[in-house]
Amino acid sequence: MIMKKILLLSICVLAAFISNAQDSTATKSNQASADGFGLSAGVVFGNLKMDKVSQFVAGSDKVLTATPKSAIGMSAALFYEFGKPEYSFRIASEVNFLQTFIEYDSGEQNKEEGYVFPVTIELPVMVMYHFQKSYPFSLGIGPRAIFPLPLFNSIHPETNEVGFNIDFAISKKIALKNTAMRLELAYSLGLTNLIKSTDKDYYTNNIDGVKRDVFAFRFYFN
């Protein structure tokens, strides 16, 4: 219930401010400050990390093994940034499409795939320090809450309703004619286990824990 409320709130915020963000990107011109609403898009790479154990398939003498599979995806976001020339805060409502999965092999010809957090609504908060003239770059750090959309989850393994990462970023602002653009490289470290602990599903029992790190290259416009 809590997750649904957060997702609905995120969608409402996105819908309410999308027009403002578009107006903002259309009217700003070579401003030093990046305050205000903006839009973001980028490419992401998800790396699953997991502890696994092999076990027998129920009712047979076959052994089930699980292997994590990384994937490339994309992200899009609406964000708001505020602060001073030396530092700023950025909060965002972000959608990620990243189909990392676990490959299950029981010795059959066809292997099964269990997707882990393939489509998510994410709420990152970034604190950024902006170097001045000598170093025209910015560094950022901040927490990220991750909420998977249940509609896109696989049956196996059973996943939790929320995950948490911590983001690290380096970026550079580029002044364009009608807007300010920021190029950003980021690394998001997975902090929490994404799957549930359950005795009901041997696919889930086959795994002790799953975390996901994400590498990203994003464009920010505001």
N, C-alpha and C positions, 0 to 999 in steps of 0.2 A: 504493500500500500504506500509506504514512504517513497519507494523508488518511482512508482507511478506518478505521485504528486510532483516529484522533482522533475521527471521527464516532461510532464504537462507544463510546468512552470518554465522550463527551458524553451519549449516550443513556443509558448506564448511570448516570451521575451524576444525570441528570434523573429516572430511575426510582427511584433509591435514596433521593433526598431530597425527592421530591414530597410524601410524607405528612408529613414533618417540617415542610415549609414551610406546609402547610395547618394543621397543629396550631399553628404559630407565629402565623399570622394570626388564628387563632380565640381565642387566649388572651392576647395582648398588649393592654394597655389604657393609653393615654395615657402611654406611656413616652417619656422624652426621647431615649434611645438608639435607633438603628435597627439595632443589631447583630442578626445572625441571617439565617436564610433567608427568602426571600420570593418572590412571584410578580409577574410584569409582563405587561402587554398594551398594545397601542397601534396607532396608525395611522401608516403610513410612506408617503413619496412619493419615488420614485426618479427621478433626473434623469441620463440617459445623456449622456456627453460623448465625442465621437470625432472623430478625423481620418479623412477619407475621400477616396477617389479614385474616379473613374468609369473603367470599363474595358469592353471588348467582351465579350459573352457568348461562351463557347467555341463555335466552329463556326458563328457567325452574325455579322451586321453590326449587331446590337442592342447598345446601351450599357446596362450595369447600374449603377444608382445605389443608394446606401444612405442611409437617413435614421434617426437615433435617435429613439425614441419613449419618453416618460416614462410612469409609471404610478403608481397608488395601490395600496397593499397593507396588510398587517397583520403584526404581530409578537407573539410570546409567549415568555416566558422564565422560567427559574428562576435566582435570583441569591442571592449571599451577600454581606452587607455587614458590615464591621467597622472599628473605629477609635475616635476620641475625639470629643467634642462639636464641636471646631473643624474636624476633617477626618476623612475615612473613605475606605476602599477598597471597591470593589464589583466582583466578578467574576460573570460570568453565562454560561449556556448558552442561546442564543437561537435560535428558529426564525423565519425571515422568509419571507413569501409576497409576492413583488414581481415582477410579470411585465413588467418593462421589456424592450423588444425593438427589433430593427433591421428596418426595412421595406425590402425589396428591390424595386426597380422596373426591369423590363427592357422596358417599353413594352407588355406584355401587359395584358389586362383585369384579371386577378387578380394582386395583389401578394403576395409571399411575406413571411413573418414569421419572424425568427430570435430566439428568446428568450435573454436574457443573464442568467444566475444567477437564474432565476425562483423557485427554492426553495433556501434555504441554511440551514446550521447555522453560527451565528456565535458567536465567543468574545470579547466585549468586556471590557476591564478599564478601570475608571474611577476616577480619583483625584478626590475632591470636597473642596472647601473650603466650610465652612458659616459664613456670616456670623452674628454674634450679634444681640442685641436690635435694634440700629439698622437692620439690613438682613436681614429674615427670608427670605433666599434663599440658594441654594447654587450654586456654579459647579463644573463638572467638565471634565476632559480625560483622554483615554486612547486606547490603540490598540485596533483591532478586527481580528481574523482572520476571514475569510469563506471557507466551504467549500461550493461548490454540490453539490447532490445530482444525480449523473449521470443518474438515471432521468428527471428533468424537463428536462434540457437539450435544446435543438433540435440538429438535425444541423448547421445552419449558424448562426452561424460556430462554428468550433472554439474552445472556451474553455479557460482554464487551470484548474488544480485548486485554486487558492487565490488570494484577493485580500486586500489590506490597506487599511484606512481609518484615519483618526484622528478621534475623536469630540470634539465640544465641546457642553456642555450647561449649561442654567440650569434650576433646579428649586425647588420650594417644598414643604415638608412640611406636611401637614394632619393633626392628631390627631383620630382618630375614636373611637368608643366602645370597640371591641374590637380596633383595629389602628391602625397608622400608615400614611398614604397620602402618596405623593409625586407631584406633577404635574411633568412634565419635558418641556421642549422641547429638541431636540437636532439638531445638524447633523453629519453624518458625511462627511468629505472623502475622496474616492477617491484613493488614492496609486499604485496599480499597474494595469498593463494587464491586462484581463480575458480577452483573446483570445490565441490562440497565433499565432506566426509560422510560416506554412506555405506551401509552394508547391503543395500538392496540391489546394487548394480555392479556386476563384476567388471564391467568396462571401467567404471569409476574407481573400483578397488584396485585396478591394475596400476593406478597412478597414486603416488604419495603426495604430490603437489605440483602445481603449474603456476609459473609467473611469466609475464611477458614484458620484455624490453622493446622499446620502439625508437627507431632512428627516423628523423623527419627533416625534410627540406621544404620550407613554407615561404609563401609570399604574403605580406601584410600590406594592405592599402587603407589609408585614412587621411 
